[in-house]
Amino acid sequence: MKSNLKKILEYTAVFQKAREGGYTVTVPALPGCISEGDDFEDAQKNIREAIELYLEIAAESQININIVQAGEIFSAPIKVKV
């Protein structure tokens, strides 16, 4: 019997304020998974949809996605002199 339970995956999304307004969002664990939004909430919704589509296409194409374990990705601001 097939289970109706779904797995919940959690990814780190990196939001960067765009010069022209809104946000650009990337997911380091999913190369090429990128989206944008006019505001933070819109960007969150759009990247969630982009991740779901990315995973769906990977599954259909039988592409193995290496799931990065929690704690392996982090971000930190780096200051440089220019």
Backbone as numpy.savetxt, mean C-alpha at the origin, in Angstrom:
# Nx Ny Nz CAx CAy CAz Cx Cy Cz
-15.62 -28.93 2.60 -16.46 -27.75 2.60 -15.57 -26.51 2.60
-15.88 -25.56 1.74 -15.09 -24.35 1.62 -15.46 -23.36 2.72
-14.44 -22.78 3.31 -14.65 -21.83 4.41 -14.96 -20.43 3.85
-15.85 -19.72 4.53 -16.18 -18.35 4.14 -15.30 -17.33 4.87
-14.36 -17.83 5.68 -13.49 -16.92 6.41 -12.49 -16.29 5.45
-12.24 -15.02 5.66 -11.27 -14.31 4.83 -10.09 -13.90 5.69
-8.93 -13.92 5.07 -7.72 -13.51 5.74 -7.63 -11.98 5.73
-7.17 -11.40 6.80 -6.96 -9.96 6.85 -5.46 -9.72 6.85
-4.99 -9.00 5.85 -3.58 -8.65 5.76 -3.41 -7.18 6.10
-2.28 -6.84 6.66 -2.01 -5.45 7.01 -0.72 -5.02 6.33
-0.78 -3.89 5.65 0.38 -3.34 4.96 0.65 -1.93 5.47
1.90 -1.52 5.37 2.27 -0.16 5.70 2.15 0.68 4.43
1.40 1.76 4.52 1.25 2.69 3.40 2.00 3.97 3.75
2.73 4.51 2.79 3.50 5.73 2.98 2.79 6.86 2.23
2.34 7.85 2.99 1.61 8.99 2.43 2.56 10.17 2.30
2.61 10.75 1.12 3.45 11.92 0.89 2.58 13.04 0.33
2.62 14.18 0.99 1.84 15.32 0.52 2.37 15.76 -0.84
1.48 15.90 -1.79 1.86 16.29 -3.15 1.96 17.81 -3.25
2.88 18.27 -4.03 3.11 19.71 -4.20 1.85 20.41 -4.72
1.12 19.75 -5.61 -0.09 20.34 -6.20 -1.34 20.12 -5.34
-1.15 19.50 -4.19 -2.27 19.23 -3.27 -2.58 17.74 -3.23
-3.20 17.32 -2.18 -3.54 15.91 -2.03 -2.34 15.09 -1.57
-2.45 13.79 -1.74 -1.41 12.86 -1.29 -1.11 11.81 -2.35
0.14 11.40 -2.41 0.57 10.24 -3.17 0.87 9.16 -2.15
0.44 7.92 -2.43 0.60 6.83 -1.47 1.27 5.64 -2.13
2.27 5.06 -1.45 2.93 3.85 -1.92 2.88 2.79 -0.83
3.07 1.55 -1.24 3.11 0.42 -0.31 4.44 -0.28 -0.55
5.43 -0.05 0.32 6.77 -0.62 0.10 6.79 -2.14 -0.09
5.91 -2.88 0.57 5.90 -4.34 0.46 5.32 -4.83 -0.86
4.67 -3.94 -1.62 4.06 -4.31 -2.89 4.60 -3.38 -3.98
5.75 -3.72 -4.55 6.39 -2.85 -5.55 5.43 -2.46 -6.67
5.35 -1.17 -6.94 4.50 -0.66 -8.00 3.08 -0.36 -7.56
2.74 -0.67 -6.30 1.40 -0.36 -5.79 1.41 1.09 -5.31
0.73 1.93 -6.07 0.75 3.37 -5.81 -0.64 3.93 -6.10
-1.01 4.96 -5.37 -2.28 5.62 -5.60 -2.16 7.07 -5.14
-3.28 7.77 -5.17 -3.28 9.17 -4.73 -4.69 9.54 -4.30
-4.81 10.70 -3.71 -6.12 11.18 -3.31 -6.08 12.67 -3.05
-7.24 13.32 -3.20 -7.32 14.77 -3.00 -7.15 15.17 -1.54
-7.49 14.26 -0.61 -7.27 14.50 0.81 -6.87 13.16 1.44
-6.54 13.17 2.73 -6.03 11.97 3.39 -7.04 10.82 3.34
-8.31 11.11 3.61 -9.33 10.07 3.61 -9.49 9.45 2.22
-9.48 10.28 1.20 -9.59 9.82 -0.18 -8.37 8.96 -0.54
-7.19 9.40 -0.12 -5.97 8.65 -0.40 -6.01 7.28 0.30
-6.52 7.22 1.53 -6.65 5.95 2.25 -7.58 4.99 1.50
-8.72 5.48 1.09 -9.69 4.67 0.35 -9.08 4.16 -0.95
-8.41 5.04 -1.67 -7.84 4.67 -2.96 -6.71 3.65 -2.83
-5.86 3.79 -1.80 -4.76 2.82 -1.67 -5.30 1.48 -1.21
-6.35 1.47 -0.41 -6.97 0.19 -0.01 -7.47 -0.55 -1.26
-8.14 0.18 -2.16 -8.62 -0.42 -3.41 -7.45 -0.88 -4.28
-6.38 -0.09 -4.32 -5.20 -0.46 -5.13 -4.55 -1.73 -4.59
-4.47 -1.87 -3.27 -3.89 -3.08 -2.66 -4.75 -4.29 -2.99
-6.06 -4.15 -2.84 -6.97 -5.27 -3.14 -6.83 -5.71 -4.59
-6.76 -4.76 -5.51 -6.61 -5.08 -6.92 -5.25 -5.72 -7.19
-4.21 -5.19 -6.59 -2.85 -5.73 -6.73 -2.83 -7.20 -6.31
-3.42 -7.50 -5.14 -3.43 -8.86 -4.63 -4.29 -9.78 -5.48
-5.41 -9.25 -5.98 -6.29 -10.04 -6.85 -5.58 -10.42 -8.14
-4.92 -9.47 -8.76 -4.20 -9.73 -10.02 -3.05 -10.70 -9.77
-2.34 -10.53 -8.66 -1.24 -11.44 -8.33 -1.75 -12.87 -8.16
-2.89 -13.02 -7.50 -3.46 -14.35 -7.28 -3.90 -14.98 -8.61
-4.55 -14.20 -9.46 -5.01 -14.70 -10.75 -3.84 -15.09 -11.65
-2.75 -14.35 -11.53 -1.56 -14.61 -12.36 -0.62 -15.60 -11.69
-1.01 -16.08 -10.52 -0.20 -17.01 -9.73 1.18 -16.45 -9.44
1.22 -15.14 -9.16 2.47 -14.48 -8.79 2.60 -14.58 -7.27
3.75 -15.09 -6.82 3.99 -15.23 -5.39 4.44 -13.89 -4.83
3.68 -13.38 -3.88 4.04 -12.12 -3.23 4.66 -12.46 -1.89
5.88 -12.03 -1.71 6.53 -12.24 -0.42 5.97 -11.24 0.57
5.21 -11.74 1.53 4.61 -10.86 2.53 5.67 -10.47 3.53
5.89 -9.19 3.65 6.89 -8.67 4.58 6.32 -8.76 5.99
7.08 -9.31 6.89 6.63 -9.48 8.26 6.64 -8.13 8.99
5.79 -8.02 9.98 5.71 -6.80 10.78 7.07 -6.49 11.37
7.42 -5.24 11.35 8.69 -4.82 11.91 9.82 -4.74 10.89
9.61 -5.28 9.69 10.66 -5.25 8.68 10.67 -3.96 7.88
9.59 -3.20 7.93 9.53 -1.93 7.21 9.35 -0.82 8.23
10.11 0.22 8.07 9.91 1.39 8.91 10.30 2.61 8.10
9.84 3.74 8.55 10.21 4.98 7.85 10.68 5.99 8.88
11.54 6.86 8.43 12.06 7.91 9.30 12.43 9.10 8.42
12.15 10.31 8.91 12.56 11.48 8.13 14.10 11.63 8.19
14.68 11.99 7.09 16.13 12.19 7.01 16.36 13.63 6.58
17.08 14.39 7.38 17.38 15.78 7.06 18.72 15.86 6.34
18.76 16.67 5.29 20.01 16.89 4.56 20.21 18.39 4.37
21.46 18.79 4.31 21.77 20.20 4.05 21.87 20.40 2.54
21.27 21.48 2.06 21.35 21.78 0.63 21.83 23.20 0.44
